[in-house]
Amino acid sequence: MRRKEVTARWSEFFLARLQQINPDVETAFIDPSDFTTRVKERHKTFAESSVAGSPKVATNVALLPALRDLGRVNPAVRVPRC
């Protein structure tokens, strides 16, 4: 249960970070079972999201700072220092 709670909070930070990069991001979710990410953007077709420079780049950029945000608000979450 704790994993789901922590991952849900991480997802909130992840969404906030992605929306800073791209305001068209509607939802962002980190799956607690395998940590895969799911991101939905407004007005995005599959062809547009499957090319180089796609939202996957923003996903990778936003994921780790979101984890650091989580570590700042929840000291029980151990995050390596950069």
MOPAC internal coordinates of N, CA, C and O (Angstrom, degrees):
PM7 1SCF
backbone

  N    0.0000 0     0.00 0     0.00 0    0    0    0
  C    1.4471 1     0.00 0     0.00 0    1    0    0
  C    1.5239 1   111.12 1     0.00 0    2    1    0
  O    1.2310 1   120.18 1   139.91 1    3    2    1
  N    1.3176 1   117.26 1   -40.09 1    3    2    1
  C    1.4669 1   120.41 1  -179.57 1    5    3    2
  C    1.5277 1   111.24 1   -59.78 1    6    5    3
  O    1.2310 1   120.27 1   141.22 1    7    6    5
  N    1.3267 1   117.10 1   -38.78 1    7    6    5
  C    1.4603 1   120.30 1  -179.82 1    9    7    6
  C    1.5248 1   110.11 1   -60.21 1   10    9    7
  O    1.2310 1   120.30 1   137.73 1   11   10    9
  N    1.3251 1   117.02 1   -42.27 1   11   10    9
  C    1.4660 1   120.52 1   179.93 1   13   11   10
  C    1.5269 1   111.26 1   -63.87 1   14   13   11
  O    1.2310 1   120.54 1   137.81 1   15   14   13
  N    1.3193 1   116.58 1   -42.19 1   15   14   13
  C    1.4647 1   120.57 1   179.71 1   17   15   14
  C    1.5228 1   111.73 1   -64.23 1   18   17   15
  O    1.2310 1   120.75 1   133.93 1   19   18   17
  N    1.3167 1   116.17 1   -46.07 1   19   18   17
  C    1.4635 1   120.67 1  -178.96 1   21   19   18
  C    1.5273 1   110.17 1   -66.49 1   22   21   19
  O    1.2310 1   120.13 1   137.98 1   23   22   21
  N    1.3104 1   117.36 1   -42.02 1   23   22   21
  C    1.4622 1   120.84 1   179.80 1   25   23   22
  C    1.5293 1   110.90 1   -66.85 1   26   25   23
  O    1.2310 1   119.97 1   144.20 1   27   26   25
  N    1.3160 1   117.66 1   -35.80 1   27   26   25
  C    1.4698 1   120.63 1   177.08 1   29   27   26
  C    1.5271 1   110.16 1   -63.27 1   30   29   27
  O    1.2310 1   120.44 1   137.36 1   31   30   29
  N    1.3187 1   116.77 1   -42.64 1   31   30   29
  C    1.4774 1   120.10 1   178.15 1   33   31   30
  C    1.5234 1   110.51 1   -67.04 1   34   33   31
  O    1.2310 1   120.12 1   140.16 1   35   34   33
  N    1.3214 1   117.37 1   -39.84 1   35   34   33
  C    1.4660 1   121.89 1   176.77 1   37   35   34
  C    1.5214 1   109.25 1   -61.14 1   38   37   35
  O    1.2310 1   120.09 1   139.95 1   39   38   37
  N    1.3165 1   117.42 1   -40.05 1   39   38   37
  C    1.4743 1   121.57 1   178.33 1   41   39   38
  C    1.5247 1   111.49 1   -60.84 1   42   41   39
  O    1.2310 1   120.43 1   143.46 1   43   42   41
  N    1.3237 1   116.78 1   -36.54 1   43   42   41
  C    1.4696 1   120.09 1   177.74 1   45   43   42
  C    1.5240 1   111.06 1   -62.59 1   46   45   43
  O    1.2310 1   120.92 1   133.63 1   47   46   45
  N    1.3291 1   115.85 1   -46.37 1   47   46   45
  C    1.4640 1   119.66 1   177.82 1   49   47   46
  C    1.5255 1   111.13 1   -65.45 1   50   49   47
  O    1.2310 1   120.89 1   141.47 1   51   50   49
  N    1.3239 1   115.90 1   -38.53 1   51   50   49
  C    1.4600 1   122.05 1   178.58 1   53   51   50
  C    1.5295 1   110.26 1   -60.03 1   54   53   51
  O    1.2310 1   120.08 1   133.29 1   55   54   53
  N    1.3193 1   117.46 1   -46.71 1   55   54   53
  C    1.4627 1   121.66 1   178.04 1   57   55   54
  C    1.5211 1   110.65 1   -61.13 1   58   57   55
  O    1.2310 1   120.26 1   135.16 1   59   58   57
  N    1.3143 1   117.10 1   -44.84 1   59   58   57
  C    1.4726 1   120.22 1   179.78 1   61   59   58
  C    1.5257 1   111.19 1   -60.85 1   62   61   59
  O    1.2310 1   120.15 1   135.96 1   63   62   61
  N    1.3231 1   117.31 1   -44.04 1   63   62   61
  C    1.4706 1   120.82 1   179.03 1   65   63   62
  C    1.5276 1   111.19 1   -64.11 1   66   65   63
  O    1.2310 1   120.23 1   136.64 1   67   66   65
  N    1.3264 1   117.16 1   -43.36 1   67   66   65
  C    1.4642 1   120.14 1   179.03 1   69   67   66
  C    1.5216 1   111.54 1   -63.52 1   70   69   67
  O    1.2310 1   120.18 1   140.14 1   71   70   69
  N    1.3208 1   117.26 1   -39.86 1   71   70   69
  C    1.4548 1   120.16 1  -179.87 1   73   71   70
  C    1.5235 1   111.90 1   -68.41 1   74   73   71
  O    1.2310 1   119.99 1   154.75 1   75   74   73
  N    1.3313 1   117.63 1   -25.25 1   75   74   73
  C    1.4596 1   120.42 1   173.16 1   77   75   74
  C    1.5248 1   110.20 1   -67.37 1   78   77   75
  O    1.2310 1   120.95 1   143.38 1   79   78   77
  N    1.3277 1   115.78 1   -36.62 1   79   78   77
  C    1.4656 1   121.11 1   179.48 1   81   79   78
  C    1.5178 1   110.71 1   -77.63 1   82   81   79
  O    1.2310 1   120.89 1   136.78 1   83   82   81
  N    1.3413 1   115.90 1   -43.22 1   83   82   81
  C    1.4576 1   121.38 1  -175.19 1   85   83   82
  C    1.5263 1   109.43 1  -142.93 1   86   85   83
  O    1.2310 1   119.81 1   -75.43 1   87   86   85
  N    1.3294 1   117.96 1   104.57 1   87   86   85
  C    1.4688 1   120.96 1  -178.62 1   89   87   86
  C    1.5316 1   114.36 1   -63.22 1   90   89   87
  O    1.2310 1   119.62 1   166.69 1   91   90   89
  N    1.3198 1   118.34 1   -13.31 1   91   90   89
  C    1.4624 1   121.33 1   178.87 1   93   91   90
  C    1.5268 1   113.42 1   -77.64 1   94   93   91
  O    1.2310 1   119.87 1   173.00 1   95   94   93
  N    1.3118 1   117.85 1    -7.00 1   95   94   93
  C    1.4700 1   120.67 1   178.13 1   97   95   94
  C    1.5254 1   108.04 1   -69.83 1   98   97   95
  O    1.2310 1   120.80 1   -56.33 1   99   98   97
  N    1.3278 1   116.08 1   123.67 1   99   98   97
  C    1.4708 1   121.46 1  -179.89 1  101   99   98
  C    1.5261 1   112.01 1   -93.54 1  102  101   99
  O    1.2310 1   120.79 1   134.07 1  103  102  101
  N    1.3278 1   116.10 1   -45.93 1  103  102  101
  C    1.4620 1   120.67 1  -178.88 1  105  103  102
  C    1.5235 1   109.67 1  -138.81 1  106  105  103
  O    1.2310 1   121.50 1   -29.15 1  107  106  105
  N    1.3248 1   114.73 1   150.85 1  107  106  105
  C    1.4602 1   121.45 1   174.42 1  109  107  106
  C    1.5160 1   106.90 1  -146.24 1  110  109  107
  O    1.2310 1   120.74 1   -45.27 1  111  110  109
  N    1.3164 1   116.19 1   134.73 1  111  110  109
  C    1.4503 1   121.29 1  -172.47 1  113  111  110
  C    1.5202 1   109.52 1  -142.54 1  114  113  111
  O    1.2310 1   120.64 1   -42.43 1  115  114  113
  N    1.3204 1   116.38 1   137.57 1  115  114  113
  C    1.4614 1   122.39 1   173.92 1  117  115  114
  C    1.5193 1   106.97 1  -110.67 1  118  117  115
  O    1.2310 1   120.57 1   -58.86 1  119  118  117
  N    1.3174 1   116.52 1   121.14 1  119  118  117
  C    1.4621 1   120.93 1  -178.10 1  121  119  118
  C    1.5242 1   109.69 1   -72.84 1  122  121  119
  O    1.2310 1   119.61 1   -54.58 1  123  122  121
  N    1.3361 1   118.35 1   125.42 1  123  122  121
  C    1.4636 1   120.12 1  -177.41 1  125  123  122
  C    1.5260 1   114.73 1   -70.40 1  126  125  123
  O    1.2310 1   120.00 1   162.58 1  127  126  125
  N    1.3244 1   117.61 1   -17.42 1  127  126  125
  C    1.4656 1   118.14 1  -178.01 1  129  127  126
  C    1.5222 1   112.61 1   -81.80 1  130  129  127
  O    1.2310 1   119.96 1   143.34 1  131  130  129
  N    1.3380 1   117.69 1   -36.66 1  131  130  129
  C    1.4657 1   119.19 1  -177.40 1  133  131  130
  C    1.5381 1   113.67 1  -135.82 1  134  133  131
  O    1.2310 1   120.35 1  -174.54 1  135  134  133
  N    1.3191 1   116.94 1     5.46 1  135  134  133
  C    1.4632 1   124.23 1   176.86 1  137  135  134
  C    1.5231 1   113.76 1    62.93 1  138  137  135
  O    1.2310 1   119.78 1  -157.90 1  139  138  137
  N    1.3212 1   118.03 1    22.10 1  139  138  137
  C    1.4594 1   119.57 1   172.20 1  141  139  138
  C    1.5197 1   108.62 1   -72.70 1  142  141  139
  O    1.2310 1   121.12 1   -25.88 1  143  142  141
  N    1.3189 1   115.46 1   154.12 1  143  142  141
  C    1.4619 1   120.12 1  -178.66 1  145  143  142
  C    1.5181 1   110.23 1  -110.17 1  146  145  143
  O    1.2310 1   121.67 1   -32.84 1  147  146  145
  N    1.3275 1   114.41 1   147.16 1  147  146  145
  C    1.4612 1   121.13 1   174.70 1  149  147  146
  C    1.5183 1   107.14 1  -131.34 1  150  149  147
  O    1.2310 1   121.09 1   -53.39 1  151  150  149
  N    1.3257 1   115.51 1   126.61 1  151  150  149
  C    1.4562 1   121.49 1  -177.31 1  153  151  150
  C    1.5221 1   108.54 1  -129.41 1  154  153  151
  O    1.2310 1   120.74 1   -44.50 1  155  154  153
  N    1.3231 1   116.18 1   135.50 1  155  154  153
  C    1.4550 1   120.99 1   177.22 1  157  155  154
  C    1.5234 1   109.33 1  -122.26 1  158  157  155
  O    1.2310 1   121.36 1   -52.38 1  159  158  157
  N    1.3252 1   115.01 1   127.62 1  159  158  157
  C    1.4582 1   121.24 1   177.62 1  161  159  158
  C    1.5218 1   110.01 1  -111.81 1  162  161  159
  O    1.2310 1   121.02 1   -30.15 1  163  162  161
  N    1.3193 1   115.65 1   149.85 1  163  162  161
  C    1.4657 1   120.31 1   173.69 1  165  163  162
  C    1.5217 1   109.50 1   -68.04 1  166  165  163
  O    1.2310 1   120.83 1   -39.24 1  167  166  165
  N    1.3224 1   116.02 1   140.76 1  167  166  165
  C    1.4666 1   123.21 1   171.28 1  169  167  166
  C    1.5222 1   113.94 1    57.63 1  170  169  167
  O    1.2310 1   119.75 1  -143.22 1  171  170  169
  N    1.3039 1   118.09 1    36.78 1  171  170  169
  C    1.4638 1   121.50 1  -179.79 1  173  171  170
  C    1.5150 1   109.40 1  -115.19 1  174  173  171
  O    1.2310 1   120.63 1   -53.98 1  175  174  173
  N    1.3260 1   116.41 1   126.02 1  175  174  173
  C    1.4558 1   120.24 1   175.79 1  177  175  174
  C    1.5199 1   109.48 1   -92.35 1  178  177  175
  O    1.2310 1   120.59 1   -15.24 1  179  178  177
  N    1.3257 1   116.47 1   164.76 1  179  178  177
  C    1.4626 1   120.37 1   179.32 1  181  179  178
  C    1.5220 1   110.79 1   -59.51 1  182  181  179
  O    1.2310 1   119.94 1   137.06 1  183  182  181
  N    1.3325 1   117.73 1   -42.94 1  183  182  181
  C    1.4649 1   120.83 1  -178.14 1  185  183  182
  C    1.5268 1   110.91 1   -60.06 1  186  185  183
  O    1.2310 1   120.44 1   140.76 1  187  186  185
  N    1.3341 1   116.76 1   -39.24 1  187  186  185
  C    1.4604 1   119.91 1  -179.93 1  189  187  186
  C    1.5263 1   111.66 1   -69.55 1  190  189  187
  O    1.2310 1   120.21 1   147.87 1  191  190  189
  N    1.3184 1   117.21 1   -32.13 1  191  190  189
  C    1.4546 1   119.03 1  -176.23 1  193  191  190
  C    1.5182 1   113.44 1   -90.33 1  194  193  191
  O    1.2310 1   119.81 1   177.84 1  195  194  193
  N    1.3267 1   117.97 1    -2.16 1  195  194  193
  C    1.4578 1   119.45 1  -177.02 1  197  195  194
  C    1.5248 1   112.87 1  -107.53 1  198  197  195
  O    1.2310 1   119.70 1  -169.59 1  199  198  197
  N    1.3165 1   118.18 1    10.41 1  199  198  197
  C    1.4593 1   121.05 1   179.36 1  201  199  198
  C    1.5200 1   110.11 1  -100.28 1  202  201  199
  O    1.2310 1   121.16 1   -13.29 1  203  202  201
  N    1.3270 1   115.39 1   166.71 1  203  202  201
  C    1.4629 1   119.93 1   178.09 1  205  203  202
  C    1.5226 1   109.72 1   -60.14 1  206  205  203
  O    1.2310 1   120.63 1   -34.81 1  207  206  205
  N    1.3098 1   116.40 1   145.19 1  207  206  205
  C    1.4587 1   120.67 1  -177.08 1  209  207  206
  C    1.5163 1   111.32 1    79.47 1  210  209  207
  O    1.2310 1   121.00 1  -161.90 1  211  210  209
  N    1.2813 1   115.70 1    18.10 1  211  210  209
  C    1.4610 1   122.50 1  -176.36 1  213  211  210
  C    1.5229 1   111.31 1   -73.82 1  214  213  211
  O    1.2310 1   120.30 1    -1.98 1  215  214  213
  N    1.3195 1   117.02 1   178.02 1  215  214  213
  C    1.4692 1   120.24 1   176.48 1  217  215  214
  C    1.5281 1   113.40 1   -58.46 1  218  217  215
  O    1.2310 1   119.65 1   163.16 1  219  218  217
  N    1.3264 1   118.27 1   -16.84 1  219  218  217
  C    1.4657 1   120.48 1   178.41 1  221  219  218
  C    1.5253 1   110.87 1   -60.50 1  222  221  219
  O    1.2310 1   120.51 1   146.05 1  223  222  221
  N    1.3230 1   116.63 1   -33.95 1  223  222  221
  C    1.4625 1   119.87 1   177.79 1  225  223  222
  C    1.5262 1   109.44 1   -63.80 1  226  225  223
  O    1.2310 1   120.27 1   132.91 1  227  226  225
  N    1.3278 1   117.08 1   -47.09 1  227  226  225
  C    1.4663 1   120.86 1   178.53 1  229  227  226
  C    1.5194 1   110.51 1   -62.27 1  230  229  227
  O    1.2310 1   120.54 1   142.70 1  231  230  229
  N    1.3255 1   116.57 1   -37.30 1  231  230  229
  C    1.4619 1   121.04 1   178.03 1  233  231  230
  C    1.5213 1   110.23 1   -59.29 1  234  233  231
  O    1.2310 1   120.70 1   131.97 1  235  234  233
  N    1.3080 1   116.27 1   -48.03 1  235  234  233
  C    1.4674 1   120.23 1  -179.48 1  237  235  234
  C    1.5251 1   111.39 1   -65.04 1  238  237  235
  O    1.2310 1   120.29 1   143.01 1  239  238  237
  N    1.3246 1   117.05 1   -36.99 1  239  238  237
  C    1.4600 1   120.65 1  -179.65 1  241  239  238
  C    1.5315 1   110.95 1   -69.66 1  242  241  239
  O    1.2310 1   120.07 1   141.94 1  243  242  241
  N    1.3257 1   117.47 1   -38.06 1  243  242  241
  C    1.4675 1   121.48 1  -175.05 1  245  243  242
  C    1.5275 1   114.02 1   -82.01 1  246  245  243
  O    1.2310 1   120.05 1   155.19 1  247  246  245
  N    1.3129 1   117.51 1   -24.81 1  247  246  245
  C    1.4614 1   120.84 1  -171.47 1  249  247  246
  C    1.5319 1   113.44 1   -63.77 1  250  249  247
  O    1.2310 1   120.02 1   132.04 1  251  250  249
  N    1.3185 1   117.57 1   -47.96 1  251  250  249
  C    1.4656 1   119.92 1  -176.97 1  253  251  250
  C    1.5261 1   113.53 1   -71.76 1  254  253  251
  O    1.2310 1   118.66 1   138.42 1  255  254  253
  N    1.3403 1   120.16 1   -41.58 1  255  254  253
  C    1.4730 1   117.75 1   174.28 1  257  255  254
  C    1.5315 1   112.26 1   -61.72 1  258  257  255
  O    1.2310 1   120.47 1   146.90 1  259  258  257
  N    1.3329 1   116.71 1   -33.10 1  259  258  257
  C    1.4662 1   119.63 1   176.46 1  261  259  258
  C    1.5273 1   110.41 1   -64.48 1  262  261  259
  O    1.2310 1   120.23 1   143.15 1  263  262  261
  N    1.3151 1   117.16 1   -36.85 1  263  262  261
  C    1.4644 1   120.75 1   176.74 1  265  263  262
  C    1.5331 1   110.22 1   -65.22 1  266  265  263
  O    1.2310 1   120.36 1   139.57 1  267  266  265
  N    1.3090 1   116.91 1   -40.43 1  267  266  265
  C    1.4700 1   120.03 1   176.68 1  269  267  266
  C    1.5245 1   110.94 1   -64.22 1  270  269  267
  O    1.2310 1   120.29 1   141.20 1  271  270  269
  N    1.3442 1   117.04 1   -38.80 1  271  270  269
  C    1.4673 1   120.41 1   175.97 1  273  271  270
  C    1.5243 1   110.23 1   -59.13 1  274  273  271
  O    1.2310 1   120.96 1   136.21 1  275  274  273
  N    1.3181 1   115.77 1   -43.79 1  275  274  273
  C    1.4618 1   121.21 1   178.94 1  277  275  274
  C    1.5288 1   110.57 1   -60.18 1  278  277  275
  O    1.2310 1   120.51 1   136.11 1  279  278  277
  N    1.3152 1   116.63 1   -43.89 1  279  278  277
  C    1.4587 1   120.88 1   179.21 1  281  279  278
  C    1.5172 1   113.17 1   -63.58 1  282  281  279
  O    1.2310 1   120.51 1   150.00 1  283  282  281
  N    1.3145 1   116.63 1   -30.00 1  283  282  281
  C    1.4702 1   119.96 1   178.97 1  285  283  282
  C    1.5314 1   111.89 1   -70.56 1  286  285  283
  O    1.2310 1   120.28 1   142.39 1  287  286  285
  N    1.3363 1   117.07 1   -37.61 1  287  286  285
  C    1.4657 1   119.33 1  -176.45 1  289  287  286
  C    1.5281 1   112.26 1   -90.94 1  290  289  287
  O    1.2310 1   120.28 1   163.10 1  291  290  289
  N    1.3311 1   117.08 1   -16.90 1  291  290  289
  C    1.4605 1   120.69 1  -178.47 1  293  291  290
  C    1.5291 1   108.44 1  -131.00 1  294  293  291
  O    1.2310 1   120.07 1   -86.05 1  295  294  293
  N    1.3269 1   117.47 1    93.95 1  295  294  293
  C    1.4619 1   121.05 1  -176.80 1  297  295  294
  C    1.5365 1   113.82 1   -60.79 1  298  297  295
  O    1.2310 1   119.92 1   160.87 1  299  298  297
  N    1.3256 1   117.76 1   -19.13 1  299  298  297
  C    1.4612 1   120.15 1   178.50 1  301  299  298
  C    1.5200 1   112.04 1   -71.59 1  302  301  299
  O    1.2310 1   120.36 1   160.80 1  303  302  301
  N    1.3438 1   116.92 1   -19.20 1  303  302  301
  C    1.4620 1   121.08 1   177.79 1  305  303  302
  C    1.5215 1   107.37 1   -85.76 1  306  305  303
  O    1.2310 1   121.20 1   -64.71 1  307  306  305
  N    1.3090 1   115.31 1   115.29 1  307  306  305
  C    1.4591 1   119.60 1  -177.42 1  309  307  306
  C    1.5157 1   109.66 1   -88.01 1  310  309  307
  O    1.2310 1   121.09 1   -61.80 1  311  310  309
  N    1.3114 1   115.52 1   118.20 1  311  310  309
  C    1.4608 1   122.91 1  -178.34 1  313  311  310
  C    1.5166 1   107.84 1  -121.26 1  314  313  311
  O    1.2310 1   119.89 1   -52.21 1  315  314  313
  N    1.3335 1   117.82 1   127.79 1  315  314  313
  C    1.4655 1   120.16 1   178.22 1  317  315  314
  C    1.5326 1   111.13 1   -60.80 1  318  317  315
  O    1.2310 1   121.16 1   -38.50 1  319  318  317
  N    1.2980 1   115.38 1   141.50 1  319  318  317
  C    1.4766 1   119.62 1   176.34 1  321  319  318
  C    1.5136 1   109.22 1   -75.78 1  322  321  319
  O    1.2310 1   121.64 1   -32.90 1  323  322  321
  N    1.3318 1   114.46 1   147.10 1  323  322  321
  C    1.4799 1   120.09 1   178.21 1  325  323  322
  C    1.5047 1   110.21 1   -99.40 1  326  325  323
  O    1.2310 1   120.10 1   180.00 1  327  326  325

